[in-house]
Amino acid sequence: KQTHANASSVRWWLLCLVAAAGTGCSIYTVLISHGSRKARKLDESINDIGWTPLMLAAQQGQVELVGQLLRAGVNSEFADGSGWTPLMLGAFHGQETVVRQLLDVGVAIDTRKSDHFSAVMLAADRGHLHIVKVLLAAGADPNARGANGWTALMLVCAGGADSLVQELLSAGASTEAATENEGWTALILAVQNGHNDVLARLLRASAAPDLASLDGVTPMMRASGAGNVAAVRSLLAAEGDPRRSYDK
């Protein structure tokens, strides 16, 4: 009776999950208790974008269902056509418990999707501090580079997330990495977006105050051009050169 009750619960969860996914979903009623044959069935996509039940459960934070699917042996690293994995979906949508569940079963932590973003980059970009902490503690690469060479540190500096900046710096994120097409560093991104607290934190971490972008514009030029007196003062205090001209 207990087994039957558990199986019925799983069926109900699956049906609710599929219903929440919207149109284009297949209804899965095969039960987890049926073993490996069932597990292979659950690795099939259930919506038009190619997500499996585990991926949808990870995105929605369905902790109990995620646990049941993992115990059933489903593929925890299945990726859709754009490279999204359950871990990425959990990280992007702020599902900390799900992220921990997936890490506990040993999923690859630095897998990249089609734009080369990793789970830690996705979490950082969305401002999920606790998930970034969990991923970094589990060994995520703080210097993973996405499309155009963006890193997690660049993303959070552009967004002004000071606490995330500190977390990434403590994990060894490079302050000198730059985007491939523009040569923007984390410090340049902080200056051009007016995030003076982030700028100050980067300078305390010994970020180069005069490192110019590919167009030859230094952080000092950007700050003075924007009339950002506080940023200019911070750069001068870090021995930025006010006389430096365009490098190009």
Salt bridges, closest charged atoms under 4 A:
GLU96 OE2 - ARG100 NH2 3.07
ASP115 OD2 - LYS113 NZ 2.91
ASP162 OD1 - ARG201 NE 2.68
ASP215 OD1 - ARG222 NH2 3.67
ASP241 OD1 - ARG243 NE 3.46
ASP247 OD2 - ARG244 NH2 2.49
